[in-house]
Structures are given as C-alpha cells and as structure tokens.
Amino acid sequence: MGAHQQVKIVGTNGQVSLGREYSGKMVLIDQINETTWVIKSGEFIPDAEKWLHQGDNMAKLERALDWADKNDPIDNFDQLTKEIGNG
C-alpha cells in the first residue's frame, strides 16, 4: 500500500471530509504539533471497557460464559437468604 497525498480545504465549520468510504468509521486523530495531524482508522476501546483487556480478564470472562452455557441455573434463593440472615 503506497503513500497517497491529497490537498483538502478545511470548511468554515472546521471540518475536513475524508470521503464516503470512511463514513461511520472510527478514527484516531493525533495532533503532533500546531500544524501536523496523523489520522489512523481502527477500532478503539472505550474507557469503560479497558478493564476487559487488562491482564487475563478476557480469558476469565470467556471461561465464565462457557461455564454458564454448560450449567443450568439453580433455584437457591431461599438457601442464600438463610445464609445471609445467619451471617
């Protein structure tokens, strides 16, 4: 994939169009200095979901979901309330 340069004009609203093929895509805009920006397309992790990608949390979640798929829920509400009440 070769380098491709284009000259764009910033509109009066401060926007630059990248083209319809990028419509709806997420981009990271890194401002290097006052006159230089680097735009990268990709998928980015929201702050609220970063914990999933730390350590082995994703593997733990996958194991828990796999266990839940293989094990039916049990009705243990009465037992739990007794244990909590005696604690």
C-alpha positions as CSV (number, residue, x, y, z in Angstrom):
1,M,0.0,0.0,0.0
2,G,1.7,3.2,-1.2
3,A,1.5,6.6,0.3
4,H,-1.3,8.8,-1.1
5,Q,-1.4,12.5,-0.5
6,Q,-4.4,14.8,-1.1
7,V,-4.9,18.5,-0.5
8,K,-8.1,19.3,1.3
9,I,-9.6,22.6,2.4
10,V,-10.9,22.9,5.9
11,G,-14.5,24.1,5.7
12,T,-15.9,27.1,7.5
13,N,-17.3,24.7,10.1
14,G,-13.7,23.4,10.8
15,Q,-14.3,20.0,9.2
16,V,-12.4,18.0,6.6
17,S,-14.0,15.3,4.6
18,L,-12.1,12.0,4.2
19,G,-14.6,10.6,1.7
20,R,-17.7,8.4,1.7
21,E,-15.7,5.2,2.1
22,Y,-14.8,6.3,5.6
23,S,-18.4,7.2,6.6
24,G,-19.2,5.8,10.0
25,K,-15.7,4.5,10.7
26,M,-13.8,5.4,13.8
27,V,-10.6,7.3,13.5
28,L,-7.9,8.4,15.9
29,I,-6.6,11.9,15.3
30,D,-3.1,12.6,16.8
31,Q,-2.1,16.2,16.8
32,I,1.7,16.1,16.5
33,N,2.1,19.9,16.7
34,E,0.1,23.0,15.8
35,T,0.2,22.2,12.0
36,T,0.5,18.4,11.9
37,W,-2.1,15.7,12.5
38,V,-1.9,12.0,11.9
39,I,-5.2,10.2,11.2
40,K,-5.5,6.5,11.8
41,S,-8.5,4.3,11.2
42,G,-9.3,1.5,13.5
43,E,-11.3,0.1,16.4
44,F,-10.7,1.8,19.8
45,I,-11.6,0.6,23.2
46,P,-13.9,2.9,25.3
47,D,-12.5,3.8,28.7
48,A,-15.4,1.8,30.4
49,E,-14.3,-1.4,28.6
50,K,-10.5,-1.2,29.1
51,W,-10.7,-3.5,32.2
52,L,-11.6,-6.3,29.9
53,H,-8.3,-6.1,28.1
54,Q,-6.1,-5.9,31.2
55,G,-4.3,-9.0,32.4
56,D,-6.3,-12.2,31.8
57,N,-9.7,-10.6,32.4
58,M,-10.9,-11.5,28.9
59,A,-9.9,-15.2,29.4
60,K,-11.7,-15.2,32.8
61,L,-14.8,-13.8,31.2
62,E,-14.7,-16.4,28.4
63,R,-14.4,-19.2,31.0
64,A,-17.3,-17.8,33.0
65,L,-19.5,-17.6,29.9
66,D,-18.5,-21.1,28.8
67,W,-19.4,-22.4,32.3
68,A,-22.8,-20.6,32.3
69,D,-23.6,-22.1,28.9
70,K,-22.9,-25.6,30.2
71,N,-24.6,-25.3,33.6
72,D,-28.3,-24.6,34.2
73,P,-29.2,-22.1,36.8
74,I,-30.5,-23.4,40.2
75,D,-33.1,-22.0,42.5
76,N,-31.1,-21.3,45.6
77,F,-32.7,-18.0,46.7
78,D,-34.1,-19.4,49.9
79,Q,-30.8,-21.0,50.9
80,L,-28.9,-17.8,50.2
81,T,-31.3,-15.7,52.2
82,K,-30.9,-18.1,55.2
83,E,-27.1,-17.9,54.9
84,I,-27.1,-14.1,54.7
85,G,-29.6,-13.9,57.6
86,N,-27.4,-16.1,59.8
87,G,-24.2,-14.3,58.9
